[in-house]
Amino acid sequence: MWSLLFTVITVILSFILLSRVKAFVKLKRMQRLDREIENDLLQEFPEAFDLNKEESGEFVDWLEELQSEDNTTKTKKV
């Protein structure tokens, strides 16, 4: 009886641990991707990220608009 209970608890804890590790890996992958995108944008458009320029706000607005359109498209597909 105790071995069955121990086995069930172990399986449940294993699934919980696996889901936590999976979420952590996904978070780290997303952070790495965000850094890559940011670095690529900085290399491609170095003048666009100069905060002293007035045009940089327009560029950021454009990027945010693209991101929101992408999010809307993804939600519609699901």
KOLTOR-401973 format. One record per residue: x, y, z of N, C-alpha, C in turn; residue number from 1. Coordinates in steps of 0.05 Angstrom, whole numbers, always signed. Layout:
BEGIN
(r (X, Y, Z), (X, Y, Z), (X, Y, Z), NUM)
...
***
This chain:
BEGIN
(r (+16, -24, +0), (+0, +0, +0), (+17, +25, +0), 1)
(r (+38, +26, +17), (+55, +49, +19), (+71, +53, -7), 2)
(r (+79, +31, -18), (+95, +33, -43), (+78, +44, -66), 3)
(r (+53, +37, -67), (+35, +48, -87), (+31, +78, -83), 4)
(r (+26, +86, -59), (+23, +114, -52), (+49, +130, -59), 5)
(r (+71, +119, -51), (+97, +132, -57), (+101, +135, -87), 6)
(r (+94, +114, -102), (+97, +115, -132), (+79, +136, -144), 7)
(r (+55, +138, -135), (+36, +158, -146), (+46, +186, -139), 8)
(r (+55, +190, -115), (+66, +217, -107), (+90, +223, -123), 9)
(r (+108, +204, -127), (+132, +208, -143), (+125, +216, -172), 10)
(r (+106, +202, -184), (+98, +208, -211), (+86, +236, -213), 11)
(r (+69, +244, -194), (+57, +270, -194), (+79, +292, -192), 12)
(r (+97, +288, -173), (+119, +307, -169), (+137, +309, -194), 13)
(r (+141, +286, -207), (+157, +286, -231), (+144, +303, -253), 14)
(r (+118, +300, -257), (+104, +316, -277), (+105, +346, -270), 15)
(r (+102, +352, -245), (+103, +380, -237), (+131, +391, -242), 16)
(r (+151, +376, -235), (+179, +385, -239), (+185, +388, -269), 17)
(r (+175, +369, -285), (+179, +370, -314), (+166, +395, -326), 18)
(r (+142, +401, -317), (+128, +425, -328), (+143, +451, -320), 19)
(r (+153, +451, -295), (+169, +475, -287), (+194, +479, -303), 20)
(r (+208, +457, -308), (+233, +458, -323), (+226, +467, -352), 21)
(r (+205, +456, -363), (+197, +463, -390), (+190, +493, -392), 22)
(r (+176, +504, -372), (+169, +532, -372), (+195, +549, -369), 23)
(r (+213, +540, -353), (+238, +555, -349), (+254, +556, -375), 24)
(r (+256, +533, -389), (+271, +532, -414), (+257, +549, -435), 25)
(r (+231, +549, -436), (+217, +566, -455), (+222, +596, -449), 26)
(r (+222, +604, -424), (+227, +631, -416), (+255, +639, -424), 27)
(r (+275, +622, -419), (+302, +628, -426), (+306, +631, -457), 28)
(r (+292, +614, -472), (+293, +615, -501), (+281, +641, -511), 29)
(r (+259, +649, -499), (+246, +674, -507), (+264, +698, -501), 30)
(r (+277, +698, -478), (+295, +719, -470), (+319, +721, -489), 31)
(r (+329, +697, -497), (+352, +697, -515), (+344, +707, -542), 32)
(r (+320, +700, -551), (+310, +709, -577), (+305, +739, -577), 33)
(r (+295, +750, -555), (+291, +779, -552), (+318, +793, -554), 34)
(r (+338, +783, -540), (+364, +795, -541), (+376, +794, -570), 35)
(r (+372, +772, -583), (+381, +769, -611), (+368, +790, -629), 36)
(r (+342, +792, -626), (+327, +811, -643), (+336, +840, -637), 37)
(r (+339, +846, -611), (+348, +873, -604), (+376, +879, -615), 38)
(r (+394, +859, -613), (+421, +863, -624), (+420, +866, -654), 39)
(r (+404, +850, -668), (+401, +853, -697), (+391, +880, -705), 40)
(r (+371, +890, -690), (+360, +916, -696), (+380, +938, -691), 41)
(r (+396, +935, -669), (+417, +955, -664), (+438, +955, -685), 42)
(r (+445, +932, -696), (+464, +931, -717), (+453, +942, -743), 43)
(r (+428, +936, -748), (+416, +944, -774), (+408, +974, -774), 44)
(r (+398, +984, -751), (+389, +1011, -749), (+401, +1025, -725), 45)
(r (+427, +1030, -725), (+439, +1042, -701), (+429, +1070, -696), 46)
(r (+423, +1085, -716), (+414, +1113, -712), (+385, +1114, -702), 47)
(r (+370, +1093, -706), (+342, +1092, -698), (+339, +1090, -668), 48)
(r (+359, +1081, -654), (+358, +1077, -625), (+372, +1099, -610), 49)
(r (+378, +1120, -623), (+390, +1143, -609), (+367, +1158, -596), 50)
(r (+366, +1157, -570), (+343, +1168, -555), (+342, +1199, -556), 51)
(r (+363, +1211, -565), (+363, +1240, -567), (+349, +1250, -593), 52)
(r (+346, +1232, -612), (+333, +1239, -637), (+303, +1237, -634), 53)
(r (+289, +1255, -647), (+260, +1255, -647), (+249, +1231, -663), 54)
(r (+263, +1223, -683), (+253, +1201, -701), (+253, +1174, -687), 55)
(r (+268, +1171, -666), (+270, +1144, -653), (+242, +1136, -642), 56)
(r (+226, +1155, -632), (+200, +1149, -622), (+182, +1138, -644), 57)
(r (+184, +1149, -668), (+169, +1139, -691), (+177, +1111, -697), 58)
(r (+202, +1105, -696), (+212, +1078, -702), (+202, +1058, -682), 59)
(r (+202, +1066, -656), (+193, +1048, -635), (+163, +1044, -638), 60)
(r (+148, +1065, -645), (+119, +1062, -649), (+114, +1043, -672), 61)
(r (+129, +1045, -694), (+126, +1027, -716), (+131, +998, -708), 62)
(r (+153, +993, -692), (+159, +966, -683), (+137, +955, -665), 63)
(r (+126, +972, -648), (+104, +963, -630), (+79, +956, -646), 64)
(r (+74, +972, -667), (+51, +966, -684), (+55, +939, -699), 65)
(r (+79, +934, -708), (+84, +908, -721), (+80, +885, -702), 66)
(r (+89, +889, -677), (+87, +868, -657), (+58, +863, -650), 67)
(r (+42, +884, -648), (+14, +881, -641), (-1, +867, -664), 68)
(r (+6, +874, -689), (-6, +861, -712), (+1, +831, -712), 69)
(r (+26, +825, -705), (+35, +797, -705), (+20, +782, -683), 70)
(r (+16, +794, -659), (+2, +781, -638), (-28, +777, -646), 71)
(r (-40, +796, -659), (-67, +794, -668), (-70, +771, -688), 72)
(r (-51, +769, -706), (-51, +747, -726), (-48, +720, -713), 73)
(r (-31, +718, -693), (-27, +693, -679), (-52, +685, -664), 74)
(r (-66, +704, -652), (-90, +698, -636), (-113, +689, -655), 75)
(r (-114, +701, -678), (-135, +693, -697), (-130, +665, -708), 76)
(r (-105, +656, -710), (-99, +629, -720), (-107, +608, -700), 77)
(r (-104, +615, -674), (-110, +596, -653), (-140, +595, -649), 78)
***
